[in-house]
Amino acid sequence: MRVFRSVKDLGNLDAALKEAFEIKADRFKYQELGRNKTALLIFFNNSLRTRLSTQKAAMNLGMNVIVLDVNQGAWKLETERGVVMDGDKSEHLLEAIPVMASYCDIIGVRSFATFESRENDYNEKILEQFIQYSGKPVFFMESATVHPLQSFADLITIEEYKECDRPKVVLTWAPHPKALPQAVPNSFAEWMNAANVDFVVTHPEGYELDPQFVGNARVEYDQMKAFEGADFIYAKNWSCPGVTCPEDYGKVLSKDMSWTVGKRQMAVTNNAHFMHCLPVRRNMIVTDDVIESPRSLVIPEAANREISATVVLKRMLEALK
């Protein structure tokens, strides 16, 4: 596996899940695989779970780890071609990428959407340059449009806690004070479409996800109707994806607090588990009583980030042989 951005990159999903549970039972089983190999983790944006879990995963596999926070101590990077670099950016990404690649064997990159251009964000302009110019395997640690390590961990968590063969999983929009990317909901939708679940997406009008991610999911604009009989509720805010109105891309169209996941919504579910990728804005995305309930999975879900990252790095290391 040279690139990890999508559920399709894992191949057989059942085999990947089996591998995940094997690793969860013995996290250091493949510790020799990464001996004398180096993972470079590059962060253009803030991180807590992704940084810690991916470092831990690399160490589980015996790898050396270098972490670069581009905004803390590195030269400011220019990403556009044809720019006269007479401003505050001292180095171009086209020189920086091959230099960084010379110090490592595998590269992970985290770079959020800028909302300046839907075309640039959805073409993954920064991540694609790492794939093209590094010459090394590249995995996405959240990009402008996807967060596959999170969604793999989400699927592992659902497999662990499901109480029927084909659970009903609902992805619900919830309010937030700031404009957030669509990366997590995009990936979650993509991965749920590939899994054996009954998948429903619910959100206010104007928040329609890109068809390439929402796929065959049922879309329901009535949140209470969507929640009926659900086994898992996955709450997440996202800004307008600009599918129907490109001029609204990245905008906050609603802060309707009636969409906050609380007892009212959870009461119509099948005693559903609550999920969220974290960090979460309490009493905007979800009420205290729901996130603190025994059916909340936000902590085990976060812990499974180590497992998803270990599987991905293991497969990339195996491809280097």
Secondary structure in CASP SS format (residue, H / E / C, confidence):
PFRMAT SS
TARGET T0000
AUTHOR 0000-0000-0000
METHOD secondary structure of the structure
MODEL  1
M C 1.00
R C 1.00
V E 1.00
F E 1.00
R C 1.00
S C 1.00
V H 1.00
K H 1.00
D H 1.00
L H 1.00
G C 1.00
N C 1.00
L H 1.00
D H 1.00
A H 1.00
A H 1.00
L H 1.00
K H 1.00
E H 1.00
A H 1.00
F H 1.00
E H 1.00
I H 1.00
K H 1.00
A H 1.00
D C 1.00
R C 1.00
F C 1.00
K C 1.00
Y C 1.00
Q C 1.00
E C 1.00
L C 1.00
G C 1.00
R C 1.00
N C 1.00
K C 1.00
T E 1.00
A E 1.00
L E 1.00
L E 1.00
I E 1.00
F E 1.00
F C 1.00
N C 1.00
N C 1.00
S C 1.00
L C 1.00
R H 1.00
T H 1.00
R H 1.00
L H 1.00
S H 1.00
T H 1.00
Q H 1.00
K H 1.00
A H 1.00
A H 1.00
M H 1.00
N H 1.00
L C 1.00
G C 1.00
M C 1.00
N E 1.00
V E 1.00
I E 1.00
V E 1.00
L E 1.00
D E 1.00
V C 1.00
N C 1.00
Q C 1.00
G C 1.00
A C 1.00
W C 1.00
K C 1.00
L E 1.00
E E 1.00
T C 1.00
E C 1.00
R C 1.00
G C 1.00
V C 1.00
V C 1.00
M C 1.00
D C 1.00
G C 1.00
D C 1.00
K C 1.00
S C 1.00
E E 1.00
H E 1.00
L H 1.00
L H 1.00
E H 1.00
A H 1.00
I H 1.00
P H 1.00
V H 1.00
M H 1.00
A H 1.00
S C 1.00
Y C 1.00
C C 1.00
D C 1.00
I E 1.00
I E 1.00
G E 1.00
V E 1.00
R E 1.00
S C 1.00
F C 1.00
A C 1.00
T C 1.00
F C 1.00
E C 1.00
S C 1.00
R H 1.00
E H 1.00
N H 1.00
D H 1.00
Y H 1.00
N C 1.00
E C 1.00
K H 1.00
I H 1.00
L H 1.00
E H 1.00
Q H 1.00
F H 1.00
I H 1.00
Q H 1.00
Y H 1.00
S H 1.00
G C 1.00
K C 1.00
P C 1.00
V E 1.00
F E 1.00
F E 1.00
M C 1.00
E C 1.00
S C 1.00
A C 1.00
T C 1.00
V C 1.00
H C 1.00
P H 1.00
L H 1.00
Q H 1.00
S H 1.00
F H 1.00
A H 1.00
D H 1.00
L H 1.00
I H 1.00
T H 1.00
I H 1.00
E H 1.00
E H 1.00
Y H 1.00
K C 1.00
E C 1.00
C C 1.00
D C 1.00
R C 1.00
P C 1.00
K E 1.00
V E 1.00
V E 1.00
L E 1.00
T E 1.00
W C 1.00
A C 1.00
P C 1.00
H C 1.00
P C 1.00
K C 1.00
A C 1.00
L C 1.00
P C 1.00
Q C 1.00
A H 1.00
V H 1.00
P H 1.00
N H 1.00
S H 1.00
F H 1.00
A H 1.00
E H 1.00
W H 1.00
M H 1.00
N H 1.00
A H 1.00
A C 1.00
N C 1.00
V C 1.00
D E 1.00
F E 1.00
V E 1.00
V E 1.00
T E 1.00
H C 1.00
P C 1.00
E C 1.00
G C 1.00
Y C 1.00
E C 1.00
L C 1.00
D C 1.00
P H 1.00
Q H 1.00
F H 1.00
V H 1.00
G C 1.00
N C 1.00
A C 1.00
R E 1.00
V E 1.00
E E 1.00
Y C 1.00
D C 1.00
Q H 1.00
M H 1.00
K H 1.00
A H 1.00
F H 1.00
E C 1.00
G C 1.00
A C 1.00
D C 1.00
F E 1.00
I E 1.00
Y E 1.00
A E 1.00
K C 1.00
N C 1.00
W C 1.00
S C 1.00
C C 1.00
P C 1.00
G C 1.00
V C 1.00
T C 1.00
C C 1.00
P H 1.00
E H 1.00
D H 1.00
Y C 1.00
G C 1.00
K C 1.00
V C 1.00
L C 1.00
S C 1.00
K C 1.00
D C 1.00
M H 1.00
S H 1.00
W H 1.00
T C 1.00
V E 1.00
G C 1.00
K H 1.00
R H 1.00
Q H 1.00
M H 1.00
A C 1.00
V C 1.00
T C 1.00
N C 1.00
N C 1.00
A C 1.00
H E 1.00
F E 1.00
M E 1.00
H C 1.00
C C 1.00
L C 1.00
P C 1.00
V C 1.00
R C 1.00
R E 1.00
N C 1.00
M C 1.00
I C 1.00
V E 1.00
T C 1.00
D H 1.00
D H 1.00
V H 1.00
I H 1.00
E C 1.00
S C 1.00
P C 1.00
R C 1.00
S E 1.00
L C 1.00
V H 1.00
I H 1.00
P H 1.00
E H 1.00
A H 1.00
A H 1.00
N H 1.00
R H 1.00
E H 1.00
I H 1.00
S H 1.00
A H 1.00
T H 1.00
V H 1.00
V H 1.00
L H 1.00
K H 1.00
R H 1.00
M H 1.00
L H 1.00
E H 1.00
A H 1.00
L H 1.00
K C 1.00
END
